[in-house]
């Protein structure tokens, strides 16, 4: 579910980005990550790390991860508790 920053570094007390949390959530829920690239409508889509691009496209397509009203995704922003709760709720398909 969780991987290190690289092969030699693991940062257990570091901040988690929206990208990192979405990827961990997909792994935890065993949501299959699509191997096909798809377009994302966000103005900052180029800031999604290459290693996570397919996972983020999958999270967006499955409705687990949403963007902001200004058309951005903010993939490198530290994830808030509220955003974590919203993503978990969507992944689990909990009703409001």
Secondary structure as UniProt FT lines:
FT   TURN            7..8
FT   TURN            12..13
FT   HELIX           18..28
FT   TURN            29..30
FT   TURN            43..44
FT   HELIX           45..47
FT   HELIX           50..52
FT   HELIX           53..61
FT   TURN            62..63
FT   TURN            69..70
FT   TURN            75..76
FT   HELIX           81..92
//
